[in-house]
Protein backbone atom coordinates (compact mmCIF):
# COMPACT_ATOMS: atom_id res chain seq x y z
CA UNK A 1 0.00 0.00 0.00
CA UNK A 2 1.33 3.41 -0.94
CA UNK A 3 1.31 6.42 1.36
CA UNK A 4 1.32 8.83 -1.54
CA UNK A 5 -1.61 11.13 -0.91
CA UNK A 6 -1.52 14.63 -2.30
CA UNK A 7 -0.17 16.51 -5.24
CA UNK A 8 1.92 19.46 -4.01
CA UNK A 9 2.04 22.83 -5.72
CA UNK A 10 5.08 23.79 -7.77
CA UNK A 11 6.01 26.54 -5.32
CA UNK A 12 5.83 24.04 -2.44
CA UNK A 13 8.17 21.70 -4.31
CA UNK A 14 10.63 24.50 -5.09
CA UNK A 15 10.59 25.85 -1.53
CA UNK A 16 10.99 22.38 -0.02
CA UNK A 17 14.09 21.67 -2.10
CA UNK A 18 15.38 25.22 -1.56
CA UNK A 19 15.09 24.69 2.19
CA UNK A 20 16.91 21.35 2.02
CA UNK A 21 19.69 22.60 -0.24
CA UNK A 22 20.31 25.71 1.84
CA UNK A 23 20.33 24.04 5.26
CA UNK A 24 21.97 20.64 4.67
CA UNK A 25 25.17 19.71 2.92
CA UNK A 26 27.04 16.59 1.96
CA UNK A 27 25.41 13.29 2.76
CA UNK A 28 22.80 14.92 4.99
CA UNK A 29 20.86 16.21 2.02
CA UNK A 30 19.66 12.77 0.98
CA UNK A 31 18.34 12.07 4.47
CA UNK A 32 16.63 15.47 4.48
CA UNK A 33 15.00 14.80 1.12
CA UNK A 34 13.85 11.38 2.35
CA UNK A 35 12.36 12.88 5.51
CA UNK A 36 10.58 15.66 3.62
CA UNK A 37 9.05 13.55 0.83
CA UNK A 38 7.94 10.80 3.23
CA UNK A 39 6.52 13.21 5.83
CA UNK A 40 4.65 15.15 3.17
CA UNK A 41 3.22 11.95 1.69
CA UNK A 42 4.70 12.65 -1.73
CA UNK A 43 5.98 9.08 -2.04
CA UNK A 44 6.59 5.98 0.02
CA UNK A 45 9.92 4.57 1.24
CA UNK A 46 10.20 2.04 -1.59
CA UNK A 47 9.69 4.64 -4.32
CA UNK A 48 12.14 7.02 -2.63
CA UNK A 49 14.80 4.31 -2.43
CA UNK A 50 14.25 3.54 -6.14
CA UNK A 51 14.85 7.22 -6.88
CA UNK A 52 17.94 7.34 -4.69
CA UNK A 53 19.41 4.35 -6.52
CA UNK A 54 18.73 5.99 -9.88
CA UNK A 55 20.15 9.33 -8.69
CA UNK A 56 23.39 7.71 -7.57
CA UNK A 57 23.91 5.83 -10.84
CA UNK A 58 23.24 8.78 -13.16
CA UNK A 59 26.00 11.26 -13.92
CA UNK A 60 25.86 14.59 -12.14
CA UNK A 61 25.27 15.68 -8.56
CA UNK A 62 23.22 13.06 -6.70
CA UNK A 63 21.11 15.65 -4.90
CA UNK A 64 20.03 17.31 -8.15
CA UNK A 65 19.27 13.93 -9.72
CA UNK A 66 17.21 13.02 -6.64
CA UNK A 67 15.39 16.35 -6.69
CA UNK A 68 14.55 15.88 -10.37
CA UNK A 69 13.28 12.37 -9.68
CA UNK A 70 11.12 13.43 -6.73
CA UNK A 71 9.71 16.48 -8.49
CA UNK A 72 8.92 14.45 -11.61
CA UNK A 73 7.22 11.68 -9.61
CA UNK A 74 4.83 14.08 -7.86
CA UNK A 75 4.15 16.69 -10.59
CA UNK A 76 5.73 15.54 -13.87
CA UNK A 77 8.07 17.77 -15.87
CA UNK A 78 6.96 21.02 -14.18
CA UNK A 79 7.62 19.38 -10.79
CA UNK A 80 11.09 18.31 -11.92
CA UNK A 81 11.88 21.86 -13.03
CA UNK A 82 10.59 23.32 -9.74
CA UNK A 83 12.65 20.82 -7.72
CA UNK A 84 15.76 21.53 -9.82
CA UNK A 85 15.44 25.30 -9.37
CA UNK A 86 14.80 24.90 -5.65
CA UNK A 87 17.73 22.52 -5.19
CA UNK A 88 20.25 24.43 -7.30
CA UNK A 89 19.72 28.18 -6.85
CA UNK A 90 20.32 28.51 -3.06
CA UNK A 91 23.61 26.53 -3.04
CA UNK A 92 24.80 28.50 -6.07
CA UNK A 93 24.21 31.78 -4.23
CA UNK A 94 25.74 30.44 -1.01
CA UNK A 95 28.90 29.34 -2.85
CA UNK A 96 29.21 32.74 -4.55
CA UNK A 97 28.91 34.57 -1.23
CA UNK A 98 31.13 32.11 0.68
CA UNK A 99 33.77 32.27 -2.07
CA UNK A 100 33.86 36.04 -1.98
CA UNK A 101 34.11 36.05 1.81
CA UNK A 102 36.78 33.34 1.82
CA UNK A 103 39.04 35.24 -0.55
CA UNK A 104 38.56 38.39 1.50
CA UNK A 105 39.37 36.68 4.83
CA UNK A 106 41.51 33.69 3.73
CA UNK A 107 44.40 34.59 6.04
CA UNK A 108 42.20 34.65 9.15
CA UNK A 109 42.83 31.58 11.38
CA UNK A 110 39.17 31.55 12.46
CA UNK A 111 38.15 30.93 8.86
CA UNK A 112 40.40 27.86 8.73
CA UNK A 113 38.96 26.65 12.04
CA UNK A 114 35.43 27.10 10.73
CA UNK A 115 36.28 25.10 7.60
CA UNK A 116 37.70 22.28 9.75
CA UNK A 117 34.46 22.33 11.72
CA UNK A 118 32.45 22.15 8.50
CA UNK A 119 34.49 19.13 7.40
CA UNK A 120 33.73 17.37 10.71
CA UNK A 121 30.05 18.24 10.32
CA UNK A 122 30.01 16.86 6.77
CA UNK A 123 31.53 13.60 8.00
CA UNK A 124 28.90 13.35 10.72
CA UNK A 125 26.10 14.05 8.26
CA UNK A 126 27.44 11.40 5.89
CA UNK A 127 27.52 8.80 8.66
CA UNK A 128 24.04 9.80 9.86
CA UNK A 129 22.77 9.61 6.29
CA UNK A 130 24.19 6.11 5.84
CA UNK A 131 22.57 4.97 9.10
CA UNK A 132 19.24 6.60 8.28
CA UNK A 133 19.04 5.17 4.78
CA UNK A 134 20.09 1.67 5.85
CA UNK A 135 18.05 1.47 9.06
CA UNK A 136 15.08 -0.21 7.36
CA UNK A 137 17.46 -2.87 6.01
CA UNK A 138 18.88 -3.77 9.43
CA UNK A 139 17.20 -7.19 9.48
CA UNK A 140 18.94 -8.18 6.23
CA UNK A 141 22.47 -8.83 7.47
CA UNK A 142 23.76 -9.87 4.04
CA UNK A 143 22.96 -6.44 2.56
CA UNK A 144 24.60 -4.73 5.52
CA UNK A 145 27.64 -6.98 5.20
CA UNK A 146 28.01 -6.06 1.51
CA UNK A 147 27.76 -2.36 2.41
CA UNK A 148 30.34 -2.71 5.21
CA UNK A 149 32.80 -4.65 3.05
CA UNK A 150 32.38 -2.13 0.24
CA UNK A 151 33.10 0.78 2.61
CA UNK A 152 36.19 -0.99 3.94
CA UNK A 153 37.43 -1.83 0.43
CA UNK A 154 37.15 1.79 -0.66
CA UNK A 155 38.36 3.54 2.50
CA UNK A 156 41.03 1.22 3.86
CA UNK A 157 42.15 -0.87 0.91
CA UNK A 158 41.85 2.04 -1.57
CA UNK A 159 40.41 -0.30 -4.22
CA UNK A 160 39.70 1.32 -7.60
CA UNK A 161 36.07 2.38 -7.95
CA UNK A 162 35.48 0.33 -11.10
CA UNK A 163 36.72 -2.83 -9.38
CA UNK A 164 34.54 -2.09 -6.33
CA UNK A 165 31.53 -1.49 -8.55
CA UNK A 166 32.01 -4.73 -10.46
CA UNK A 167 32.83 -6.89 -7.42
CA UNK A 168 30.42 -5.62 -4.80
CA UNK A 169 27.77 -4.28 -7.15
CA UNK A 170 27.80 -7.67 -8.84
CA UNK A 171 27.50 -9.41 -5.47
CA UNK A 172 24.54 -7.22 -4.55
CA UNK A 173 22.82 -7.83 -7.89
CA UNK A 174 23.39 -11.59 -7.62
CA UNK A 175 22.05 -11.60 -4.07
CA UNK A 176 18.91 -9.66 -5.04
CA UNK A 177 18.37 -11.88 -8.08
CA UNK A 178 18.59 -15.06 -5.99
CA UNK A 179 16.35 -13.54 -3.33
CA UNK A 180 13.69 -12.59 -5.88
CA UNK A 181 13.79 -16.09 -7.41
CA UNK A 182 13.06 -17.59 -4.01
CA UNK A 183 10.07 -15.26 -3.51
CA UNK A 184 8.55 -15.87 -6.97
CA UNK A 185 6.24 -18.90 -6.94
CA UNK A 186 6.92 -21.36 -9.73
CA UNK A 187 4.08 -22.04 -12.13
CA UNK A 188 3.81 -25.72 -13.02
Secondary structure, 3 states (H helix, E strand, C coil): CCCCCCCCCHHHHHHHHHHHHHHCCCCHHHHHHHHHHHHCCCCCHHHHHHHHHHHHHCCCCHHHHHHHHHHHHHHHHHHHHHHHHHHHHHHHHHHHHHHHHHHHHCCCHHHHHHHHHHHHHHHHHHHHHHHHHHHHHCCCHHHHHHHHHHHHHHHCCCCCHHHHHHHHHHHHHHHHHHHHHHHCCCCC
